[in-house]
Amino acid sequence: MVGHLAGIDSKLKRAKKHITDLKEATDAFRDSEPYELFTYDDADSGDLVVAVHVHGTLDPNLSALVGDALNNLRSPLDYLLHELTGGKGNDHVSFPISQTEAGFKSNLKGLPRMDKRAMDMLRATNAYKGGSGHGFWQLHQVNRREKHRHVMPVGAALLSREELRMTRPTIPVGSSGPPRIFRIPFAVPTEVIFPLEEGTILHRISAAERKRRPRDWSEVNVQNKFTFGVTFGENEILRGEPLVKTLADFYKLVDGTIKPFRPLLS
């Protein structure tokens, strides 16, 4: 049993390293200022459009790191079951994760005999979709899909009213000095917009609003500083979820789940 404890720890260690590497890579991408905002008039609608110009893209090799991290987070759970059952069931025994509560309970009943304390702890995980162990289901599903197609992280913009600002330069009356800058307040709903590609629209100021306040919108500058992060992309299970934080949360879930089982495996 000690041998597989070492295997579990080795997998978790590798997962942690992959997550650290992903954080460093995504931080470097963010610091490179890969996105620039610009505005243009929509000739059809009359709206003033705020959009993105892309200067750089994520390294496609990050997909392999994401896949390795997912695999090294999922497999320790199966290693754990193998040890708890004393190797009974061979490769057919896996950590009980299910789409439904009924399926989860059925999976528990189908496991080989093990220490009652271990079974009680497994039951308490509620590792099914919508249960308190919903994260297990997410990890299992994303890892399973990664085996058939790569999980590509994408750039995403997180906007708020405070983070997307437009200003109007105004020369004070009777002054020959530089123009003053006035912030033009307008509501931007908090949302995640992704993927960020060339021309992705972040916001529109409607033609009606421009007509209502023509002085404000006659000459404006949009600030280039806005919050963006790297998220999971097309996978609908984690679509738009922050990449590094989600993987780190999976690590805490798996490591924290295995910890109370360790005395039974030593």
Secondary structure by P-SEA (a helix, b strand, c coil): caaaaaaaaaaaaaaaaaaaaaaaaaaaaaaaccbbbbbbbccccccbbbbbbbccccccaaaaaaaaaaaaacaaaaaaaaaaacccccccccccccccaaaaaaaaaacccccaaaaaaaaaccccccccaaaaaaaaaaaaaaacccbbbbbbbbcccccbbbbbbbbcccccccbbbbbbbbbbccccccccccccccccccaaaaaaccccccbbbbbcbbbbbbccccccccccccaaaaaaaaaaaaaaaacccccccc
